[in-house]
Amino acid sequence: MDIHKPKPWHGVREFLKEYVIIVVGVLTALGGEQIVERIHERQVVAEARENIRRELADDFVVFDKRKLVQPCIVQRLDEVGALLKAAGRPGYKPPSWIGRPQMWDVQTTRWEAASQAGRTTLFGVDEQAHYSGVYTSLQSARASEDRE
């Protein structure tokens, strides 16, 4: 392999020619990097969006199931309330049928992971607000269930 010594520039014209070649090369590389980065961001956003939508779909199934048993839950809480009122009366017998309430697991881990990784910042402002509102409602429903 032959290595040649660099030749000195002979005039401004040769210098400008080399300068333009370098500048065009660097700008082309930077532009290519931006294109690759944009493509990657779109893939990251699509993946985060799909994960969040799947999580919400699963959560909505849980809430639909819970809605079906809500009348039973209300009836059971009324029965427990009546038993608590009667607890101070003579002849009170504690019930043996009260058990642990059914837990309705609502997931927020995909949303939290996407938020902590900064992926939700790549969503539009309206989409961020929409998802944030939905997850805030889920947390309120979870807190309400915990109070029950």
C-alpha positions in Angstrom: 0.0 0.0 0.0 1.5 3.4 -1.0 1.0 6.3 1.2 1.4 9.6 -0.5 2.4 12.8 1.3 -0.3 15.5 1.1 0.4 18.1 -1.5 0.3 21.7 -0.6 -2.5 23.8 -2.0 -1.6 26.0 -4.9 -3.9 28.9 -4.5 -7.3 29.8 -3.0 -9.2 27.9 -5.7 -7.7 24.5 -4.7 -8.3 25.4 -1.0 -11.9 26.2 -1.6 -12.4 23.0 -3.7 -11.1 20.9 -0.8 -13.1 22.9 1.7 -16.3 22.4 -0.3 -15.7 18.6 -0.6 -15.2 18.4 3.2 -18.3 20.5 4.0 -20.5 18.6 1.6 -19.3 15.3 3.0 -19.9 16.3 6.6 -23.4 17.8 5.7 -24.3 14.6 3.9 -23.2 12.5 6.8 -25.2 14.6 9.3 -28.3 14.6 7.1 -28.1 10.8 6.8 -27.8 10.5 10.5 -30.9 12.7 11.0 -32.8 10.5 8.6 -31.8 7.3 10.4 -32.6 8.9 13.8 -36.1 10.0 12.5 -36.8 6.5 11.3 -35.7 5.0 14.6 -37.9 7.5 16.5 -40.9 6.6 14.4 -40.3 2.9 15.2 -40.0 3.7 18.9 -43.2 5.7 19.0 -45.1 3.0 17.1 -43.9 0.3 19.5 -44.7 2.4 22.6 -48.1 3.3 21.2 -48.9 -0.3 20.5 -47.8 -1.5 23.9 -49.9 1.2 25.6 -53.0 0.4 23.5 -52.6 -3.3 24.3 -52.3 -2.5 28.0 -55.4 -0.3 28.0 -57.4 -3.0 26.1 -56.5 -5.5 28.8 -57.5 -3.0 31.5 -60.8 -2.3 29.8 -61.6 -6.0 29.8 -60.9 -6.1 33.5 -63.2 -3.2 34.1 -66.0 -4.7 31.9 -65.8 -7.9 34.0 -65.9 -5.9 37.2 -68.9 -3.9 36.0 -70.8 -7.2 35.6 -70.2 -8.1 39.3 -70.7 -4.6 40.7 -74.3 -5.3 41.9 -73.0 -8.3 43.9 -70.2 -6.1 45.4 -72.7 -3.5 46.5 -75.0 -6.1 48.0 -72.1 -7.7 49.9 -70.8 -4.4 51.2 -74.4 -3.6 52.4 -74.5 -7.0 54.2 -71.1 -6.3 55.9 -72.3 -2.9 56.9 -75.4 -4.4 58.5 -73.3 -6.9 60.3 -71.0 -4.2 61.7 -74.0 -2.3 63.0 -75.3 -5.4 64.7 -72.0 -6.2 66.2 -72.6 -4.4 69.5 -76.0 -6.1 70.2 -76.4 -9.0 72.5 -76.5 -12.4 70.9 -74.3 -11.3 68.0 -72.6 -14.1 66.1 -69.7 -13.1 63.9 -70.2 -14.3 60.3 -68.0 -17.0 58.9 -68.6 -16.2 55.2 -66.7 -12.9 54.9 -63.6 -13.5 52.9 -61.0 -11.5 51.0 -62.4 -9.4 48.2 -61.6 -10.2 44.7 -58.8 -8.1 43.3 -59.1 -6.5 39.9 -55.6 -6.1 38.6 -55.2 -2.9 36.4 -51.9 -2.6 34.7 -50.0 0.7 34.2 -46.5 -0.6 33.8 -46.3 -0.2 30.0 -47.3 3.5 30.3 -44.9 4.1 33.2 -42.1 2.4 31.3 -42.7 4.4 28.1 -43.0 7.6 30.2 -39.8 7.0 32.1 -37.9 6.1 28.9 -39.0 9.4 27.4 -41.0 7.7 24.6 -44.2 9.4 25.4 -42.6 12.8 24.8 -42.4 11.7 21.1 -46.2 11.6 21.0 -48.2 14.7 20.0 -49.4 16.9 22.8 -53.1 15.9 22.3 -52.1 12.2 22.3 -50.1 12.6 25.5 -53.0 14.4 27.2 -55.4 11.7 26.1 -53.3 8.8 27.4 -52.5 10.7 30.6 -56.2 11.3 31.2 -57.1 7.7 30.7 -54.4 6.5 33.1 -55.4 9.1 35.7 -58.9 7.7 35.5 -57.6 4.2 35.9 -55.7 5.3 39.1 -58.8 6.9 40.4 -60.8 3.7 39.8 -58.1 1.7 41.5 -58.1 4.0 44.5 -61.9 3.7 44.7 -61.7 0.0 44.6 -59.1 0.0 47.4 -61.6 2.0 49.5 -64.3 -0.6 48.9 
